[in-house]
Amino acid sequence: MILDFSKNNGLIPTIIQDYQTQQVLMLGYMNEEALQKTLKENIVTFFSRSKNRLWTKGETSGNYLKVVSIKEDCDQDTLLIKVIPSGPTCHNGTTSCFADETPLPFLNQLEQVIEGRIANQNANSYVASLFQKGINKIAQKVGEEAVELVIEAKDNNKDLFLNEAADLLFHYLLLLKAKGFGLTDVETILKSRMKNG
């Protein structure tokens, strides 16, 4: 990556975008040292113009920005960094410094609901009770739902087929969570396969 730091007194405008929602979160500036620290630690560090020093986003709030990818623009004088934020990005407590909240895609919202129900361990929660039974029961349930989907695929009842597809997808998300993964982990593999042909 060859960048032109000469145009703005040694600073490069840096756009921060949420990797999952594609929402623009904030704009900051990097000098060469901030960029090197960001590349080394995979956590976004800016050069603060007001403090006149390096500033790692989240160093006081704990709301760090984990780097997923860094791209320069066509003139090599601006960066776009896609991140996974660990909390609100704006100091006002909002997701984005640009005020308009972009909701998570539905499947990402569903992942968060599943995670919340697992954390709460409510005895009345289907998710929590299945999670407590362990990985074997969750995997078995995914297998059962997959078989039911295959059976419905051979018939012509679209409502039954779609409901079984929804059941399988839901339990698949739960299995991913139980194994410590999420949709983004699977997306990463699928994207790498697309690149490889």
N, C-alpha and C positions, 0 to 999 in steps of 0.2 A: 504494500500500500504506500504510494508516494503522494504526499499531500503538500499543498501550497499554503504555508503558514504566513506568507509575507503580506497578504492583502489586508489583514485586520489586526495589525500590531502583534502578530504572533499568535493570534487566536483563530480558531475554526468554529463557526456555528455548528451546534450539534443537536439534531432533532431526536427526541426520545419517543419511541413508539412501542405500545404494548404488543408483544409477540402474538398473544392469543386473540385479542379483540381488534387489533390494528388501529386502536385509538391513539392519536398523538397525545402524549402525556405532558411534555414540557420542551423547552428550548434552553440549552446551556451553551457554554463555550469551553473549548479545550485548547490548551497549549500542547506542545510536544510531550512534555513531562506527564501531563494528565492523561494523554492518550496511551503512553507507555505503561502507566500504572493501571489503567483500565484493561489493557490487553493482558497484562501480567496476572491481575487478580480476578478478571471476569466480573468485576463490580464497577459500575460507572463512577468515574471521578472527573470532576470539572475543574477549571480554573475559575475561582471566584473573583470577579472584577471588583466587588465591593470590599472583600477581605484581603485581596491581593495575595492569594495563596491557593494551593490545591485544596479542593473540597470534595470529599466523597459523599455523594448523595445518600442520606440515611445515617450519617455518622452521629447525629444527635437524636434523630427520631427512630432509628432502627428500620426505616422503610427503604431498604437498599434496592438497587436496580441491577438484577443479574443479567449479564450480557448473553444474548442468544446469537446475534450477528451484528457485524459492523460493515457498512458500505459507504464508499465515498461517492459524491456526485460526479457529473461529467467534467467539471472544471477542477476537480480535486481540491475544492476549498470549503466543502460542507460535508458533514457526516450524518448518516442515518443509523441509529443504533436501535435494534429491536431488543426488548428486555422482558423479563418476568419480574414485575414489581412485587415486593414483599409487603406492601401496604399502600395507603394513599400516597400519591406522588407530590401533590401540592401541599404547601405549608398550611393552607386553609382547611386541610383534611379531606379534600376532594380527590377523586381518582386522577383527574387531569387539571393542569393549570389553565386550561382553556374552557373550563366550566361545563361544557356540554358533556353529560355522562353518557357514554356508549355502553349499553348493557352487554354482558357476556353473551356469546351465542348460547342457545338453549342447552346444548349438551354439556357445555362448561358449567352452566348454572346447575344442571342436574348433578354433575360431579360434586359441586360444593354442597348441595343438599345431602347427598350420600355421606360426604365427609362429616358434615355437621351431625347427622343422625348417629353415625358411628361414635363420634366424640361424646355425645350426650348420653349414650348407653341407656336410653329409655326402654324399659321392659315392654312397653306397648308398641314400640317401633319394629316393623318387620325387618328393616335394614339392620338395626342394632342386634336383633335376636339372631338373624341368620349369620351376621358377622361373628357373633360370640360362639357360634357352633364350629367355627374354624374353616380353614381353607378347603378341606375335603368336601364339606357340605356345600360350600359356595360353588366349587368346581362341578360337583354333581348336579347342582341346580342349573348351571349354565348348560351342561350336557343335556339335561332333560328338556330345557327350553329349545335347544338346537334341534333335537329330535322332533319336538312338536311343530317347529317351524317347517321342517322338511315335510312332515305329513301334510300340513296345510298347503304347502306349495304344490302338492299334487292334486289338490281340489280347486274348485273355482269360486270359493267364498273369500272375496277380497278382505272383508272385515275380520274374519278369523285369522287370515294370513297376516294382516297388518298388526293385529293385536299380539300375535305370537312373535312377530318381528320386534315389536316394542318390548315385550317381556325379555327376549334374548338380549337386546341391546342394554336394557336396564341391568340385568344380572351380569353382563359382561363388564359394565362400568364398575359394578361392585367388586367383581373379581380382580380387575385392574387395581382398584384401591387397596384391596386386601393384600396384594402382592407389592404394594408400595409404588405403584405407577399410575399414570393418568393418560388421557387421550393424546397429550402433546408428545409423550414418549413414543406412542405408536405412530403418530403423524411424522415424527422425525425419521423413523425407519421407512415409512412409505415414500416420503419425499426423496430419501437417498436412493430408493429403488427406481424412482422416476428418472433421476439424473443418470442412473446406470443403464437406462434403456428398458 
